[in-house]
Amino acid sequence: MNAKNKIKIVKRAEPGNESPVDASNSGHAESQPNAARTVAQHVTSWVKEFQQRRIQERGRSFESLFQRA
């Protein structure tokens, strides 16, 4: 058996020359930027919440130093 016979070369279509298969996948490609934007927003909000929590904990720790003294 020859492994070279199993390789299929697929070239990218030029702009404006999309085949019907490419057109059906274009909806998926359009949703990726929206999904990436949504994920980025969730990560950004998570980081902000994490930073706020750390600031609050530091404040409590700092205040507790003066209460003990």
CHARMM internal coordinates of N, CA and C (Angstrom, degrees):
IC EDIT
DIST 1 N 1 CA 1.4438
DIST 1 CA 1 C 1.5252
ANGL 1 N 1 CA 1 C 109.16
DIST 1 C 2 N 1.2839
ANGL 1 CA 1 C 2 N 116.88
DIHE 1 N 1 CA 1 C 2 N 136.77
DIST 2 N 2 CA 1.4593
ANGL 1 C 2 N 2 CA 121.72
DIHE 1 CA 1 C 2 N 2 CA -177.35
DIST 2 CA 2 C 1.5281
ANGL 2 N 2 CA 2 C 109.35
DIHE 1 C 2 N 2 CA 2 C -104.36
DIST 2 C 3 N 1.3247
ANGL 2 CA 2 C 3 N 117.43
DIHE 2 N 2 CA 2 C 3 N 123.42
DIST 3 N 3 CA 1.4724
ANGL 2 C 3 N 3 CA 121.59
DIHE 2 CA 2 C 3 N 3 CA -177.46
DIST 3 CA 3 C 1.5148
ANGL 3 N 3 CA 3 C 111.89
DIHE 2 C 3 N 3 CA 3 C -69.54
DIST 3 C 4 N 1.3031
ANGL 3 CA 3 C 4 N 117.57
DIHE 3 N 3 CA 3 C 4 N -24.17
DIST 4 N 4 CA 1.4639
ANGL 3 C 4 N 4 CA 120.25
DIHE 3 CA 3 C 4 N 4 CA -178.47
DIST 4 CA 4 C 1.5220
ANGL 4 N 4 CA 4 C 111.97
DIHE 3 C 4 N 4 CA 4 C -66.28
DIST 4 C 5 N 1.3000
ANGL 4 CA 4 C 5 N 118.69
DIHE 4 N 4 CA 4 C 5 N -25.66
DIST 5 N 5 CA 1.4549
ANGL 4 C 5 N 5 CA 121.84
DIHE 4 CA 4 C 5 N 5 CA -179.26
DIST 5 CA 5 C 1.5202
ANGL 5 N 5 CA 5 C 112.00
DIHE 4 C 5 N 5 CA 5 C -73.69
DIST 5 C 6 N 1.3350
ANGL 5 CA 5 C 6 N 118.21
DIHE 5 N 5 CA 5 C 6 N -17.90
DIST 6 N 6 CA 1.4526
ANGL 5 C 6 N 6 CA 121.32
DIHE 5 CA 5 C 6 N 6 CA -176.84
DIST 6 CA 6 C 1.5204
ANGL 6 N 6 CA 6 C 113.16
DIHE 5 C 6 N 6 CA 6 C -89.86
DIST 6 C 7 N 1.3255
ANGL 6 CA 6 C 7 N 118.30
DIHE 6 N 6 CA 6 C 7 N -9.00
DIST 7 N 7 CA 1.4581
ANGL 6 C 7 N 7 CA 121.28
DIHE 6 CA 6 C 7 N 7 CA -177.30
DIST 7 CA 7 C 1.5140
ANGL 7 N 7 CA 7 C 109.90
DIHE 6 C 7 N 7 CA 7 C -86.58
DIST 7 C 8 N 1.3116
ANGL 7 CA 7 C 8 N 115.50
DIHE 7 N 7 CA 7 C 8 N 129.69
DIST 8 N 8 CA 1.4553
ANGL 7 C 8 N 8 CA 121.14
DIHE 7 CA 7 C 8 N 8 CA 178.57
DIST 8 CA 8 C 1.5185
ANGL 8 N 8 CA 8 C 108.03
DIHE 7 C 8 N 8 CA 8 C -115.09
DIST 8 C 9 N 1.3084
ANGL 8 CA 8 C 9 N 117.44
DIHE 8 N 8 CA 8 C 9 N 127.56
DIST 9 N 9 CA 1.4558
ANGL 8 C 9 N 9 CA 122.14
DIHE 8 CA 8 C 9 N 9 CA -179.20
DIST 9 CA 9 C 1.5197
ANGL 9 N 9 CA 9 C 108.36
DIHE 8 C 9 N 9 CA 9 C -95.29
DIST 9 C 10 N 1.3395
ANGL 9 CA 9 C 10 N 115.19
DIHE 9 N 9 CA 9 C 10 N 125.78
DIST 10 N 10 CA 1.4590
ANGL 9 C 10 N 10 CA 120.89
DIHE 9 CA 9 C 10 N 10 CA 179.01
DIST 10 CA 10 C 1.5146
ANGL 10 N 10 CA 10 C 107.53
DIHE 9 C 10 N 10 CA 10 C -118.23
DIST 10 C 11 N 1.3109
ANGL 10 CA 10 C 11 N 116.15
DIHE 10 N 10 CA 10 C 11 N 121.85
DIST 11 N 11 CA 1.4576
ANGL 10 C 11 N 11 CA 120.31
DIHE 10 CA 10 C 11 N 11 CA 179.83
DIST 11 CA 11 C 1.5254
ANGL 11 N 11 CA 11 C 109.18
DIHE 10 C 11 N 11 CA 11 C -99.10
DIST 11 C 12 N 1.3142
ANGL 11 CA 11 C 12 N 114.98
DIHE 11 N 11 CA 11 C 12 N 149.45
DIST 12 N 12 CA 1.4590
ANGL 11 C 12 N 12 CA 119.89
DIHE 11 CA 11 C 12 N 12 CA 177.21
DIST 12 CA 12 C 1.5195
ANGL 12 N 12 CA 12 C 110.15
DIHE 11 C 12 N 12 CA 12 C -70.82
DIST 12 C 13 N 1.3202
ANGL 12 CA 12 C 13 N 115.51
DIHE 12 N 12 CA 12 C 13 N 143.14
DIST 13 N 13 CA 1.4559
ANGL 12 C 13 N 13 CA 120.14
DIHE 12 CA 12 C 13 N 13 CA 179.38
DIST 13 CA 13 C 1.5185
ANGL 13 N 13 CA 13 C 109.18
DIHE 12 C 13 N 13 CA 13 C -77.88
DIST 13 C 14 N 1.3060
ANGL 13 CA 13 C 14 N 115.38
DIHE 13 N 13 CA 13 C 14 N 146.85
DIST 14 N 14 CA 1.4611
ANGL 13 C 14 N 14 CA 119.72
DIHE 13 CA 13 C 14 N 14 CA 176.62
DIST 14 CA 14 C 1.5177
ANGL 14 N 14 CA 14 C 109.02
DIHE 13 C 14 N 14 CA 14 C -75.84
DIST 14 C 15 N 1.3338
ANGL 14 CA 14 C 15 N 118.14
DIHE 14 N 14 CA 14 C 15 N 151.75
DIST 15 N 15 CA 1.4619
ANGL 14 C 15 N 15 CA 120.15
DIHE 14 CA 14 C 15 N 15 CA 178.87
DIST 15 CA 15 C 1.5324
ANGL 15 N 15 CA 15 C 110.70
DIHE 14 C 15 N 15 CA 15 C -56.86
DIST 15 C 16 N 1.3110
ANGL 15 CA 15 C 16 N 115.87
DIHE 15 N 15 CA 15 C 16 N 133.11
DIST 16 N 16 CA 1.4628
ANGL 15 C 16 N 16 CA 120.96
DIHE 15 CA 15 C 16 N 16 CA 179.98
DIST 16 CA 16 C 1.5150
ANGL 16 N 16 CA 16 C 113.15
DIHE 15 C 16 N 16 CA 16 C 90.77
DIST 16 C 17 N 1.3051
ANGL 16 CA 16 C 17 N 119.26
DIHE 16 N 16 CA 16 C 17 N -13.60
DIST 17 N 17 CA 1.4632
ANGL 16 C 17 N 17 CA 123.12
DIHE 16 CA 16 C 17 N 17 CA -179.85
DIST 17 CA 17 C 1.5172
ANGL 17 N 17 CA 17 C 109.93
DIHE 16 C 17 N 17 CA 17 C -113.96
DIST 17 C 18 N 1.3127
ANGL 17 CA 17 C 18 N 117.38
DIHE 17 N 17 CA 17 C 18 N 49.48
DIST 18 N 18 CA 1.4532
ANGL 17 C 18 N 18 CA 120.37
DIHE 17 CA 17 C 18 N 18 CA -178.24
DIST 18 CA 18 C 1.5168
ANGL 18 N 18 CA 18 C 110.45
DIHE 17 C 18 N 18 CA 18 C -79.90
DIST 18 C 19 N 1.3037
ANGL 18 CA 18 C 19 N 115.50
DIHE 18 N 18 CA 18 C 19 N 138.40
DIST 19 N 19 CA 1.4502
ANGL 18 C 19 N 19 CA 120.39
DIHE 18 CA 18 C 19 N 19 CA 176.35
DIST 19 CA 19 C 1.5257
ANGL 19 N 19 CA 19 C 108.35
DIHE 18 C 19 N 19 CA 19 C -84.94
DIST 19 C 20 N 1.3401
ANGL 19 CA 19 C 20 N 119.66
DIHE 19 N 19 CA 19 C 20 N 165.91
DIST 20 N 20 CA 1.4651
ANGL 19 C 20 N 20 CA 121.05
DIHE 19 CA 19 C 20 N 20 CA 178.65
DIST 20 CA 20 C 1.5251
ANGL 20 N 20 CA 20 C 113.17
DIHE 19 C 20 N 20 CA 20 C -58.10
DIST 20 C 21 N 1.3299
ANGL 20 CA 20 C 21 N 117.59
DIHE 20 N 20 CA 20 C 21 N -31.46
DIST 21 N 21 CA 1.4557
ANGL 20 C 21 N 21 CA 120.68
DIHE 20 CA 20 C 21 N 21 CA 178.54
DIST 21 CA 21 C 1.5269
ANGL 21 N 21 CA 21 C 109.66
DIHE 20 C 21 N 21 CA 21 C -65.97
DIST 21 C 22 N 1.3350
ANGL 21 CA 21 C 22 N 117.42
DIHE 21 N 21 CA 21 C 22 N -41.54
DIST 22 N 22 CA 1.4545
ANGL 21 C 22 N 22 CA 121.47
DIHE 21 CA 21 C 22 N 22 CA 178.95
DIST 22 CA 22 C 1.5210
ANGL 22 N 22 CA 22 C 111.08
DIHE 21 C 22 N 22 CA 22 C -65.58
DIST 22 C 23 N 1.3204
ANGL 22 CA 22 C 23 N 117.81
DIHE 22 N 22 CA 22 C 23 N -35.98
DIST 23 N 23 CA 1.4547
ANGL 22 C 23 N 23 CA 121.46
DIHE 22 CA 22 C 23 N 23 CA -179.29
DIST 23 CA 23 C 1.5252
ANGL 23 N 23 CA 23 C 111.11
DIHE 22 C 23 N 23 CA 23 C -65.90
DIST 23 C 24 N 1.3301
ANGL 23 CA 23 C 24 N 117.46
DIHE 23 N 23 CA 23 C 24 N -36.00
DIST 24 N 24 CA 1.4616
ANGL 23 C 24 N 24 CA 119.80
DIHE 23 CA 23 C 24 N 24 CA 179.84
DIST 24 CA 24 C 1.5197
ANGL 24 N 24 CA 24 C 111.22
DIHE 23 C 24 N 24 CA 24 C -70.62
DIST 24 C 25 N 1.3118
ANGL 24 CA 24 C 25 N 118.56
DIHE 24 N 24 CA 24 C 25 N -28.83
DIST 25 N 25 CA 1.4542
ANGL 24 C 25 N 25 CA 122.32
DIHE 24 CA 24 C 25 N 25 CA 178.99
DIST 25 CA 25 C 1.5168
ANGL 25 N 25 CA 25 C 112.55
DIHE 24 C 25 N 25 CA 25 C -84.49
DIST 25 C 26 N 1.3235
ANGL 25 CA 25 C 26 N 118.66
DIHE 25 N 25 CA 25 C 26 N -12.16
DIST 26 N 26 CA 1.4652
ANGL 25 C 26 N 26 CA 120.76
DIHE 25 CA 25 C 26 N 26 CA -176.03
DIST 26 CA 26 C 1.5260
ANGL 26 N 26 CA 26 C 111.58
DIHE 25 C 26 N 26 CA 26 C -66.33
DIST 26 C 27 N 1.3243
ANGL 26 CA 26 C 27 N 119.27
DIHE 26 N 26 CA 26 C 27 N -29.77
DIST 27 N 27 CA 1.4576
ANGL 26 C 27 N 27 CA 121.57
DIHE 26 CA 26 C 27 N 27 CA 177.03
DIST 27 CA 27 C 1.5136
ANGL 27 N 27 CA 27 C 111.17
DIHE 26 C 27 N 27 CA 27 C -64.49
DIST 27 C 28 N 1.3090
ANGL 27 CA 27 C 28 N 116.29
DIHE 27 N 27 CA 27 C 28 N -36.76
DIST 28 N 28 CA 1.4652
ANGL 27 C 28 N 28 CA 120.83
DIHE 27 CA 27 C 28 N 28 CA 177.68
DIST 28 CA 28 C 1.5251
ANGL 28 N 28 CA 28 C 110.12
DIHE 27 C 28 N 28 CA 28 C -67.94
DIST 28 C 29 N 1.3230
ANGL 28 CA 28 C 29 N 116.93
DIHE 28 N 28 CA 28 C 29 N -39.68
DIST 29 N 29 CA 1.4598
ANGL 28 C 29 N 29 CA 120.91
DIHE 28 CA 28 C 29 N 29 CA -179.55
DIST 29 CA 29 C 1.5273
ANGL 29 N 29 CA 29 C 110.56
DIHE 28 C 29 N 29 CA 29 C -66.37
DIST 29 C 30 N 1.3172
ANGL 29 CA 29 C 30 N 117.32
DIHE 29 N 29 CA 29 C 30 N -33.81
DIST 30 N 30 CA 1.4595
ANGL 29 C 30 N 30 CA 120.81
DIHE 29 CA 29 C 30 N 30 CA 179.68
DIST 30 CA 30 C 1.5200
ANGL 30 N 30 CA 30 C 111.00
DIHE 29 C 30 N 30 CA 30 C -71.40
DIST 30 C 31 N 1.3169
ANGL 30 CA 30 C 31 N 118.09
DIHE 30 N 30 CA 30 C 31 N -30.45
DIST 31 N 31 CA 1.4581
ANGL 30 C 31 N 31 CA 120.25
DIHE 30 CA 30 C 31 N 31 CA -178.72
DIST 31 CA 31 C 1.5201
ANGL 31 N 31 CA 31 C 111.62
DIHE 30 C 31 N 31 CA 31 C -77.89
DIST 31 C 32 N 1.3163
ANGL 31 CA 31 C 32 N 118.38
DIHE 31 N 31 CA 31 C 32 N -20.14
DIST 32 N 32 CA 1.4587
ANGL 31 C 32 N 32 CA 120.48
DIHE 31 CA 31 C 32 N 32 CA -179.16
DIST 32 CA 32 C 1.5205
ANGL 32 N 32 CA 32 C 112.53
DIHE 31 C 32 N 32 CA 32 C -63.16
DIST 32 C 33 N 1.3401
ANGL 32 CA 32 C 33 N 121.12
DIHE 32 N 32 CA 32 C 33 N -45.39
DIST 33 N 33 CA 1.4645
ANGL 32 C 33 N 33 CA 118.32
DIHE 32 CA 32 C 33 N 33 CA 177.75
DIST 33 CA 33 C 1.5302
ANGL 33 N 33 CA 33 C 112.01
DIHE 32 C 33 N 33 CA 33 C -61.88
DIST 33 C 34 N 1.3293
ANGL 33 CA 33 C 34 N 117.38
DIHE 33 N 33 CA 33 C 34 N -36.54
DIST 34 N 34 CA 1.4606
ANGL 33 C 34 N 34 CA 119.88
DIHE 33 CA 33 C 34 N 34 CA 177.80
DIST 34 CA 34 C 1.5237
ANGL 34 N 34 CA 34 C 110.34
DIHE 33 C 34 N 34 CA 34 C -65.31
DIST 34 C 35 N 1.3081
ANGL 34 CA 34 C 35 N 117.01
DIHE 34 N 34 CA 34 C 35 N -42.09
DIST 35 N 35 CA 1.4636
ANGL 34 C 35 N 35 CA 120.84
DIHE 34 CA 34 C 35 N 35 CA 179.07
DIST 35 CA 35 C 1.5207
ANGL 35 N 35 CA 35 C 110.03
DIHE 34 C 35 N 35 CA 35 C -65.66
DIST 35 C 36 N 1.3160
ANGL 35 CA 35 C 36 N 116.91
DIHE 35 N 35 CA 35 C 36 N -41.57
DIST 36 N 36 CA 1.4650
ANGL 35 C 36 N 36 CA 120.52
DIHE 35 CA 35 C 36 N 36 CA 179.53
DIST 36 CA 36 C 1.5257
ANGL 36 N 36 CA 36 C 110.15
DIHE 35 C 36 N 36 CA 36 C -64.30
DIST 36 C 37 N 1.3168
ANGL 36 CA 36 C 37 N 116.86
DIHE 36 N 36 CA 36 C 37 N -39.48
DIST 37 N 37 CA 1.4661
ANGL 36 C 37 N 37 CA 121.12
DIHE 36 CA 36 C 37 N 37 CA 178.79
DIST 37 CA 37 C 1.5239
ANGL 37 N 37 CA 37 C 109.94
DIHE 36 C 37 N 37 CA 37 C -64.88
DIST 37 C 38 N 1.3239
ANGL 37 CA 37 C 38 N 117.21
DIHE 37 N 37 CA 37 C 38 N -42.07
DIST 38 N 38 CA 1.4597
ANGL 37 C 38 N 38 CA 121.18
DIHE 37 CA 37 C 38 N 38 CA 179.65
DIST 38 CA 38 C 1.5225
ANGL 38 N 38 CA 38 C 110.71
DIHE 37 C 38 N 38 CA 38 C -64.62
DIST 38 C 39 N 1.3073
ANGL 38 CA 38 C 39 N 117.09
DIHE 38 N 38 CA 38 C 39 N -43.57
DIST 39 N 39 CA 1.4621
ANGL 38 C 39 N 39 CA 120.71
DIHE 38 CA 38 C 39 N 39 CA 178.81
DIST 39 CA 39 C 1.5225
ANGL 39 N 39 CA 39 C 109.91
DIHE 38 C 39 N 39 CA 39 C -63.59
DIST 39 C 40 N 1.3183
ANGL 39 CA 39 C 40 N 116.97
DIHE 39 N 39 CA 39 C 40 N -42.30
DIST 40 N 40 CA 1.4629
ANGL 39 C 40 N 40 CA 120.36
DIHE 39 CA 39 C 40 N 40 CA 179.59
DIST 40 CA 40 C 1.5271
ANGL 40 N 40 CA 40 C 110.69
DIHE 39 C 40 N 40 CA 40 C -62.12
DIST 40 C 41 N 1.3272
ANGL 40 CA 40 C 41 N 117.56
DIHE 40 N 40 CA 40 C 41 N -39.03
DIST 41 N 41 CA 1.4647
ANGL 40 C 41 N 41 CA 120.78
DIHE 40 CA 40 C 41 N 41 CA 178.59
DIST 41 CA 41 C 1.5223
ANGL 41 N 41 CA 41 C 110.88
DIHE 40 C 41 N 41 CA 41 C -65.90
DIST 41 C 42 N 1.3265
ANGL 41 CA 41 C 42 N 117.00
DIHE 41 N 41 CA 41 C 42 N -41.00
DIST 42 N 42 CA 1.4628
ANGL 41 C 42 N 42 CA 120.12
DIHE 41 CA 41 C 42 N 42 CA 179.54
DIST 42 CA 42 C 1.5300
ANGL 42 N 42 CA 42 C 110.81
DIHE 41 C 42 N 42 CA 42 C -65.87
DIST 42 C 43 N 1.3053
ANGL 42 CA 42 C 43 N 116.00
DIHE 42 N 42 CA 42 C 43 N -41.75
DIST 43 N 43 CA 1.4626
ANGL 42 C 43 N 43 CA 119.46
DIHE 42 CA 42 C 43 N 43 CA 179.44
DIST 43 CA 43 C 1.5210
ANGL 43 N 43 CA 43 C 110.18
DIHE 42 C 43 N 43 CA 43 C -65.49
DIST 43 C 44 N 1.3245
ANGL 43 CA 43 C 44 N 116.69
DIHE 43 N 43 CA 43 C 44 N -42.57
DIST 44 N 44 CA 1.4609
ANGL 43 C 44 N 44 CA 120.55
DIHE 43 CA 43 C 44 N 44 CA 179.32
DIST 44 CA 44 C 1.5153
ANGL 44 N 44 CA 44 C 110.80
DIHE 43 C 44 N 44 CA 44 C -61.58
DIST 44 C 45 N 1.3216
ANGL 44 CA 44 C 45 N 117.54
DIHE 44 N 44 CA 44 C 45 N -44.62
DIST 45 N 45 CA 1.4649
ANGL 44 C 45 N 45 CA 120.16
DIHE 44 CA 44 C 45 N 45 CA 179.67
DIST 45 CA 45 C 1.5225
ANGL 45 N 45 CA 45 C 110.88
DIHE 44 C 45 N 45 CA 45 C -66.46
DIST 45 C 46 N 1.3345
ANGL 45 CA 45 C 46 N 117.36
DIHE 45 N 45 CA 45 C 46 N -36.70
DIST 46 N 46 CA 1.4638
ANGL 45 C 46 N 46 CA 120.50
DIHE 45 CA 45 C 46 N 46 CA 178.24
DIST 46 CA 46 C 1.5289
ANGL 46 N 46 CA 46 C 110.54
DIHE 45 C 46 N 46 CA 46 C -64.10
DIST 46 C 47 N 1.3331
ANGL 46 CA 46 C 47 N 116.75
DIHE 46 N 46 CA 46 C 47 N -42.22
DIST 47 N 47 CA 1.4648
ANGL 46 C 47 N 47 CA 120.79
DIHE 46 CA 46 C 47 N 47 CA 179.96
DIST 47 CA 47 C 1.5255
ANGL 47 N 47 CA 47 C 109.95
DIHE 46 C 47 N 47 CA 47 C -64.79
DIST 47 C 48 N 1.3280
ANGL 47 CA 47 C 48 N 117.77
DIHE 47 N 47 CA 47 C 48 N -41.93
DIST 48 N 48 CA 1.4675
ANGL 47 C 48 N 48 CA 120.67
DIHE 47 CA 47 C 48 N 48 CA 179.08
DIST 48 CA 48 C 1.5264
ANGL 48 N 48 CA 48 C 110.91
DIHE 47 C 48 N 48 CA 48 C -63.07
DIST 48 C 49 N 1.3254
ANGL 48 CA 48 C 49 N 117.02
DIHE 48 N 48 CA 48 C 49 N -42.68
DIST 49 N 49 CA 1.4648
ANGL 48 C 49 N 49 CA 120.66
DIHE 48 CA 48 C 49 N 49 CA 178.14
DIST 49 CA 49 C 1.5230
ANGL 49 N 49 CA 49 C 110.60
DIHE 48 C 49 N 49 CA 49 C -63.42
DIST 49 C 50 N 1.3114
ANGL 49 CA 49 C 50 N 117.30
DIHE 49 N 49 CA 49 C 50 N -41.11
DIST 50 N 50 CA 1.4576
ANGL 49 C 50 N 50 CA 121.94
DIHE 49 CA 49 C 50 N 50 CA 179.50
DIST 50 CA 50 C 1.5270
ANGL 50 N 50 CA 50 C 110.52
DIHE 49 C 50 N 50 CA 50 C -63.23
DIST 50 C 51 N 1.3361
ANGL 50 CA 50 C 51 N 116.30
DIHE 50 N 50 CA 50 C 51 N -43.21
DIST 51 N 51 CA 1.4584
ANGL 50 C 51 N 51 CA 120.18
DIHE 50 CA 50 C 51 N 51 CA 179.42
DIST 51 CA 51 C 1.5251
ANGL 51 N 51 CA 51 C 110.85
DIHE 50 C 51 N 51 CA 51 C -65.16
DIST 51 C 52 N 1.3210
ANGL 51 CA 51 C 52 N 117.98
DIHE 51 N 51 CA 51 C 52 N -41.41
DIST 52 N 52 CA 1.4682
ANGL 51 C 52 N 52 CA 121.36
DIHE 51 CA 51 C 52 N 52 CA 178.41
DIST 52 CA 52 C 1.5234
ANGL 52 N 52 CA 52 C 110.31
DIHE 51 C 52 N 52 CA 52 C -61.93
DIST 52 C 53 N 1.3283
ANGL 52 CA 52 C 53 N 117.06
DIHE 52 N 52 CA 52 C 53 N -42.40
DIST 53 N 53 CA 1.4560
ANGL 52 C 53 N 53 CA 121.04
DIHE 52 CA 52 C 53 N 53 CA 178.66
DIST 53 CA 53 C 1.5253
ANGL 53 N 53 CA 53 C 111.19
DIHE 52 C 53 N 53 CA 53 C -61.39
DIST 53 C 54 N 1.3181
ANGL 53 CA 53 C 54 N 116.48
DIHE 53 N 53 CA 53 C 54 N -43.35
DIST 54 N 54 CA 1.4650
ANGL 53 C 54 N 54 CA 120.32
DIHE 53 CA 53 C 54 N 54 CA 179.11
DIST 54 CA 54 C 1.5255
ANGL 54 N 54 CA 54 C 111.01
DIHE 53 C 54 N 54 CA 54 C -63.74
DIST 54 C 55 N 1.3216
ANGL 54 CA 54 C 55 N 117.31
DIHE 54 N 54 CA 54 C 55 N -41.03
DIST 55 N 55 CA 1.4644
ANGL 54 C 55 N 55 CA 120.91
DIHE 54 CA 54 C 55 N 55 CA 179.31
DIST 55 CA 55 C 1.5260
ANGL 55 N 55 CA 55 C 109.86
DIHE 54 C 55 N 55 CA 55 C -63.41
DIST 55 C 56 N 1.3239
ANGL 55 CA 55 C 56 N 117.35
DIHE 55 N 55 CA 55 C 56 N -43.53
DIST 56 N 56 CA 1.4653
ANGL 55 C 56 N 56 CA 120.91
DIHE 55 CA 55 C 56 N 56 CA -179.96
DIST 56 CA 56 C 1.5202
ANGL 56 N 56 CA 56 C 110.70
DIHE 55 C 56 N 56 CA 56 C -64.57
DIST 56 C 57 N 1.3262
ANGL 56 CA 56 C 57 N 117.20
DIHE 56 N 56 CA 56 C 57 N -41.95
DIST 57 N 57 CA 1.4720
ANGL 56 C 57 N 57 CA 120.37
DIHE 56 CA 56 C 57 N 57 CA 179.99
DIST 57 CA 57 C 1.5224
ANGL 57 N 57 CA 57 C 110.84
DIHE 56 C 57 N 57 CA 57 C -65.82
DIST 57 C 58 N 1.3218
ANGL 57 CA 57 C 58 N 116.98
DIHE 57 N 57 CA 57 C 58 N -39.08
DIST 58 N 58 CA 1.4586
ANGL 57 C 58 N 58 CA 120.12
DIHE 57 CA 57 C 58 N 58 CA 177.99
DIST 58 CA 58 C 1.5274
ANGL 58 N 58 CA 58 C 110.60
DIHE 57 C 58 N 58 CA 58 C -64.00
DIST 58 C 59 N 1.3248
ANGL 58 CA 58 C 59 N 115.77
DIHE 58 N 58 CA 58 C 59 N -40.84
DIST 59 N 59 CA 1.4637
ANGL 58 C 59 N 59 CA 119.51
DIHE 58 CA 58 C 59 N 59 CA 179.39
DIST 59 CA 59 C 1.5236
ANGL 59 N 59 CA 59 C 110.97
DIHE 58 C 59 N 59 CA 59 C -62.39
DIST 59 C 60 N 1.3213
ANGL 59 CA 59 C 60 N 116.71
DIHE 59 N 59 CA 59 C 60 N -43.87
DIST 60 N 60 CA 1.4649
ANGL 59 C 60 N 60 CA 120.42
DIHE 59 CA 59 C 60 N 60 CA 178.70
DIST 60 CA 60 C 1.5277
ANGL 60 N 60 CA 60 C 111.12
DIHE 59 C 60 N 60 CA 60 C -63.79
DIST 60 C 61 N 1.3202
ANGL 60 CA 60 C 61 N 116.90
DIHE 60 N 60 CA 60 C 61 N -41.15
DIST 61 N 61 CA 1.4615
ANGL 60 C 61 N 61 CA 120.69
DIHE 60 CA 60 C 61 N 61 CA 179.46
DIST 61 CA 61 C 1.5234
ANGL 61 N 61 CA 61 C 110.69
DIHE 60 C 61 N 61 CA 61 C -64.75
DIST 61 C 62 N 1.3083
ANGL 61 CA 61 C 62 N 116.48
DIHE 61 N 61 CA 61 C 62 N -42.27
DIST 62 N 62 CA 1.4713
ANGL 61 C 62 N 62 CA 121.17
DIHE 61 CA 61 C 62 N 62 CA -179.89
DIST 62 CA 62 C 1.5236
ANGL 62 N 62 CA 62 C 110.65
DIHE 61 C 62 N 62 CA 62 C -64.71
DIST 62 C 63 N 1.3315
ANGL 62 CA 62 C 63 N 116.89
DIHE 62 N 62 CA 62 C 63 N -42.79
DIST 63 N 63 CA 1.4679
ANGL 62 C 63 N 63 CA 120.45
DIHE 62 CA 62 C 63 N 63 CA 178.96
DIST 63 CA 63 C 1.5224
ANGL 63 N 63 CA 63 C 111.60
DIHE 62 C 63 N 63 CA 63 C -66.39
DIST 63 C 64 N 1.3213
ANGL 63 CA 63 C 64 N 116.80
DIHE 63 N 63 CA 63 C 64 N -34.60
DIST 64 N 64 CA 1.4569
ANGL 63 C 64 N 64 CA 119.81
DIHE 63 CA 63 C 64 N 64 CA -179.16
DIST 64 CA 64 C 1.5382
ANGL 64 N 64 CA 64 C 111.25
DIHE 63 C 64 N 64 CA 64 C -67.57
DIST 64 C 65 N 1.3144
ANGL 64 CA 64 C 65 N 117.38
DIHE 64 N 64 CA 64 C 65 N -25.68
DIST 65 N 65 CA 1.4710
ANGL 64 C 65 N 65 CA 120.29
DIHE 64 CA 64 C 65 N 65 CA 177.45
DIST 65 CA 65 C 1.5296
ANGL 65 N 65 CA 65 C 110.49
DIHE 64 C 65 N 65 CA 65 C -63.95
DIST 65 C 66 N 1.3235
ANGL 65 CA 65 C 66 N 116.52
DIHE 65 N 65 CA 65 C 66 N -39.70
DIST 66 N 66 CA 1.4685
ANGL 65 C 66 N 66 CA 120.99
DIHE 65 CA 65 C 66 N 66 CA -178.54
DIST 66 CA 66 C 1.5153
ANGL 66 N 66 CA 66 C 111.84
DIHE 65 C 66 N 66 CA 66 C -77.50
DIST 66 C 67 N 1.3192
ANGL 66 CA 66 C 67 N 117.55
DIHE 66 N 66 CA 66 C 67 N -27.36
DIST 67 N 67 CA 1.4619
ANGL 66 C 67 N 67 CA 120.37
DIHE 66 CA 66 C 67 N 67 CA 179.77
DIST 67 CA 67 C 1.5226
ANGL 67 N 67 CA 67 C 110.61
DIHE 66 C 67 N 67 CA 67 C -72.31
DIST 67 C 68 N 1.3027
ANGL 67 CA 67 C 68 N 118.34
DIHE 67 N 67 CA 67 C 68 N -32.27
DIST 68 N 68 CA 1.4646
ANGL 67 C 68 N 68 CA 122.31
DIHE 67 CA 67 C 68 N 68 CA -179.02
DIST 68 CA 68 C 1.5431
ANGL 68 N 68 CA 68 C 111.07
DIHE 67 C 68 N 68 CA 68 C -75.63
DIST 68 C 69 N 1.3205
ANGL 68 CA 68 C 69 N 116.76
DIHE 68 N 68 CA 68 C 69 N -30.49
DIST 69 N 69 CA 1.4718
ANGL 68 C 69 N 69 CA 119.55
DIHE 68 CA 68 C 69 N 69 CA -174.90
DIST 69 CA 69 C 1.4925
ANGL 69 N 69 CA 69 C 113.09
DIHE 68 C 69 N 69 CA 69 C -77.17
END
COOR INIT
IC SEED 1 N 1 CA 1 C
IC BUILD
